[in-house]
Amino acid sequence: MIDKLLTVKEASEWATKHIGKNVTTSNIAYLILNQKSVLMRDLKE
């Protein structure tokens, strides 16, 4: 379970460590915006 929210920078560092590949802040921002659009679409249905 998540104990706290992460900043975009913290999320990119966490993902880089756990995936073993470089995950940039731009990658994280893209995922956040993409998920937001999916949620907004689902709310309209």
C-alpha positions in Angstrom: 0.0 0.0 0.0 1.2 3.5 -0.7 2.1 5.5 2.4 2.5 8.8 0.7 2.3 10.5 -2.7 5.6 11.0 -4.6 6.8 14.0 -6.6 7.3 13.4 -10.3 11.1 13.4 -9.6 10.8 10.9 -6.8 8.6 8.7 -9.0 11.1 8.8 -11.8 13.9 7.8 -9.4 11.8 5.0 -7.9 10.9 3.6 -11.3 14.5 3.8 -12.5 15.6 1.8 -9.5 12.9 -0.8 -9.7 12.8 -1.2 -13.5 16.5 -1.0 -14.1 16.1 1.4 -17.0 16.2 5.2 -17.0 12.7 6.6 -16.4 12.7 10.3 -16.8 10.4 12.9 -15.2 8.9 13.4 -18.7 8.0 9.7 -18.8 6.2 10.0 -15.5 4.4 13.2 -16.5 3.2 11.5 -19.7 1.8 8.6 -17.7 0.0 10.9 -15.3 -1.6 12.9 -18.1 -2.5 9.8 -20.0 -4.2 8.3 -16.9 -6.0 11.6 -16.2 -7.5 11.5 -19.7 -8.6 7.9 -19.2 -10.3 8.8 -16.0 -12.0 11.8 -17.5 -13.2 9.7 -20.4 -14.6 7.0 -18.0 -16.4 9.7 -15.9 -18.2 10.9 -19.0 -19.5 7.4 -19.9 
